[in-house]
Amino acid sequence: MRRVLRRGRELVGDHPGFLPLVRWSAPEPHARRLTSSTELVIEGFPRSGNTFAYWALQLAQGRAVDIASHVHVPAQVKLAVRMGKPTLFVVREPLGCLASNLTSCPHVRFDAILREYAHHHREVLPYAPDVVVGTFEQTTGDLTILLEALNTRFGTSFRPFEASEENVARVFALLEAHYRRVWGDRANERLVPRPSPARHAEKRWLTDQLTSSRYSGLLEEADAAYAALAAHAPRRGALPATPARPGTPGPPPH
């Protein structure tokens, strides 16, 4: 049943008209809604750095910023572009993103999530010129370059985020407190959106499965979808590329 519901969400998630239905199925649906007061939209496939970007930006501004985020469907990006809202779309290379996804959603099949990932990013790609695209590495390590790009692209005035050890720890404390508040008794180490040593072994096993020859074609499609969007990210030095896997050539230099 959970697989069926996830597939249904994916099918309607391309169309802005179905956004109320998609939001209704998520925690805190009203906080995810785009309104006239929305200052920023942060979106991306789950486990791409959405939550870190949200709390790091809030922390850097020193005030409550009205952010619509975590709808995790292309329709939210399409509507944001239609409304002219400043939008940050975060992308993470498939292996890290999907291994993290599967630790929290063990019911999802490998082939299904690879197809979902590729579809999601292909749907967003035509809107890349109208948003700021940020890689996972930029989001978690150099968020200021993305804030500068938002300010340039949309005329906003977001303050920079200093990715010091202290500030990163504060971000993780904020996101974990919010996560515990939303999920209550259902909160557990498998779901919390932050690094966890307890999940490392499982993620290594999941990565081995995703890189098996059985899924090579689907993984190539996912890699291509990632690379096409990541090419739109602002650059401060070399853009992080999709890591090469044993027996496969690395991506061409940008």
C-alpha positions in Angstrom: 0.0 0.0 0.0 2.8 2.4 0.8 4.4 1.7 -2.6 1.0 2.4 -4.3 0.6 5.7 -2.4 4.1 6.8 -3.2 3.5 6.1 -6.9 0.2 8.0 -6.8 2.0 11.0 -5.3 4.6 10.8 -8.0 1.9 10.7 -10.8 0.0 13.8 -9.6 3.2 15.6 -8.4 3.9 17.0 -11.9 0.8 19.1 -12.0 0.3 22.3 -9.9 -3.4 21.7 -9.7 -2.9 18.7 -7.5 -0.6 20.5 -5.0 -3.3 20.8 -2.3 -3.7 17.0 -2.4 0.0 16.4 -2.3 0.4 18.8 0.6 -2.5 17.3 2.5 -0.6 14.0 2.6 2.4 15.6 4.3 3.1 16.9 7.8 2.5 20.6 8.3 0.7 21.1 5.0 -0.1 24.8 5.5 3.6 25.6 6.1 4.4 24.2 2.6 1.8 26.3 0.7 2.9 29.0 -1.6 1.2 32.3 -0.7 1.7 36.0 -1.5 3.8 36.3 1.6 6.2 33.5 0.7 9.8 34.9 0.5 11.6 31.9 -0.8 10.9 28.4 -2.1 13.3 25.6 -1.3 12.7 22.3 -3.1 14.5 19.2 -4.3 14.2 15.4 -4.2 14.1 14.1 -0.6 17.5 13.8 1.1 19.1 16.4 -1.3 19.9 18.9 1.4 16.4 20.6 1.6 16.3 20.6 5.4 19.8 21.9 5.9 19.3 24.7 3.5 16.0 25.7 5.2 17.5 25.9 8.7 20.9 27.3 7.7 19.1 30.2 5.8 16.8 30.8 8.8 19.8 30.9 11.1 21.8 33.3 8.9 19.0 35.8 8.6 18.4 36.1 12.3 14.6 36.3 11.8 11.8 34.0 10.7 11.8 33.8 6.9 8.6 32.7 5.2 9.9 29.7 3.3 7.7 27.2 1.4 9.6 23.9 1.2 9.6 20.1 1.5 6.8 19.4 -0.9 9.2 17.3 -2.9 7.3 17.3 -6.2 8.1 19.2 -9.5 4.8 20.9 -9.4 5.9 23.1 -6.5 8.8 24.4 -8.6 6.6 25.0 -11.6 4.1 27.0 -9.5 6.9 29.0 -7.8 8.2 30.0 -11.3 4.7 30.9 -12.4 4.3 33.1 -9.4 7.8 34.7 -9.8 8.9 33.5 -6.3 12.7 33.3 -5.5 13.4 29.5 -5.7 16.3 27.4 -4.7 16.3 23.8 -6.1 18.8 21.5 -4.5 20.3 18.5 -6.2 22.3 15.6 -4.9 24.1 12.9 -6.9 21.9 9.8 -7.1 23.9 7.3 -5.1 24.1 9.4 -1.9 20.6 10.7 -2.3 18.9 7.4 -2.9 20.9 5.4 -0.4 19.8 8.0 2.2 16.2 7.8 0.9 16.1 4.1 1.2 17.2 4.0 4.8 14.1 6.0 5.7 11.8 4.3 3.1 12.9 0.6 3.1 9.6 -0.4 1.4 10.6 1.4 -1.8 12.0 -0.8 -4.6 15.4 0.0 -6.1 14.1 0.3 -9.7 11.2 2.4 -8.6 13.2 5.0 -6.8 15.8 5.3 -9.6 13.0 6.0 -12.1 11.3 8.4 -9.7 14.6 10.3 -9.2 15.3 10.6 -13.0 11.7 11.6 -13.7 11.7 14.3 -10.9 14.8 16.0 -12.2 13.8 15.8 -15.9 10.5 17.5 -15.0 12.4 20.4 -13.3 15.1 20.8 -15.9 13.2 23.1 -18.2 12.7 25.5 -15.2 16.4 25.6 -14.3 17.0 29.0 -16.0 14.3 30.5 -13.8 15.5 29.2 -10.4 18.8 28.9 -8.6 20.1 25.3 -8.7 22.5 24.3 -5.9 24.4 21.0 -5.5 24.4 19.1 -2.2 28.0 20.0 -1.7 27.2 23.7 -2.1 24.2 23.5 0.1 26.0 21.9 3.0 29.4 23.4 2.5 29.1 26.8 0.6 25.5 28.0 1.1 26.6 31.6 0.7 27.3 31.1 -3.0 23.7 30.1 -3.4 22.4 33.0 -1.3 24.4 35.4 -3.4 23.0 33.8 -6.6 19.4 34.2 -5.2 20.1 37.9 -4.4 21.5 38.5 -7.9 18.8 36.6 -9.7 15.8 37.8 -7.7 16.9 41.0 -6.0 16.6 39.6 -2.5 18.9 40.5 0.3 19.6 37.3 2.1 22.6 37.4 4.5 25.5 35.0 4.0 25.8 31.8 6.0 29.2 31.1 7.6 29.6 27.3 7.5 31.7 27.2 10.7 31.6 24.1 12.9 29.6 26.0 15.5 27.0 27.2 13.0 26.6 23.8 11.3 26.1 22.2 14.8 23.4 24.9 15.5 21.7 24.0 12.2 21.6 20.3 13.0 20.2 21.1 16.5 17.4 23.3 15.0 16.4 20.7 12.4 16.5 17.8 14.9 14.4 19.7 17.4 11.8 20.5 14.6 11.9 16.9 13.4 11.2 15.6 16.9 8.4 18.2 17.4 6.7 17.2 14.1 7.0 13.4 14.3 6.8 12.9 18.0 6.8 9.3 19.0 7.4 8.2 15.4 10.8 10.0 15.3 13.7 7.6 15.0 17.3 7.5 13.8 16.3 6.1 10.4 14.3 9.1 9.6 16.1 12.2 11.0 17.5 14.2 8.1 21.1 14.6 9.2 24.3 12.5 9.1 24.1 9.4 11.3 26.9 6.9 12.0 24.2 4.3 12.8 23.1 4.3 9.1 26.6 4.0 7.5 26.7 0.2 7.1 23.2 0.1 5.7 23.9 2.9 3.2 27.0 1.0 2.0 24.9 -2.1 1.4 22.2 0.0 -0.4 24.9 1.6 -2.6 26.2 -1.8 -3.5 22.7 -2.8 -4.6 22.1 0.4 -6.6 25.4 0.0 -8.5 24.8 -3.7 -9.4 24.5 -4.5 -13.1 20.8 -5.1 -12.7 20.2 -1.3 -12.4 23.0 0.1 -14.5 20.7 1.5 -17.2 18.4 3.2 -14.7 21.4 4.6 -12.8 22.9 6.0 -16.0 19.6 7.8 -16.5 19.6 9.2 -13.0 23.2 10.3 -13.4 22.4 12.1 -16.6 19.4 13.9 -15.0 21.6 15.0 -12.1 24.4 16.2 -14.4 22.0 18.2 -16.5 20.7 20.2 -13.5 24.0 20.5 -11.7 25.4 22.2 -14.7 23.2 25.2 -13.9 24.7 25.6 -10.4 26.7 28.7 -9.7 30.4 28.1 -9.7 33.1 29.0 -7.2 35.9 26.8 -8.6 35.1 23.4 -10.0 31.6 22.1 -9.7 31.4 18.7 -7.8 30.9 16.0 -10.3 29.1 12.7 -10.1 31.7 10.3 -8.6 32.9 7.7 -11.0 32.2 4.1 -10.1 34.5 1.2 -10.7 34.4 0.1 -14.3 32.7 3.3 -15.6 34.3 6.4 -17.0 34.0 9.6 -15.0 31.9 12.5 -16.3 33.6 15.0 -18.7 35.1 18.0 -17.1 32.8 21.1 -16.9 
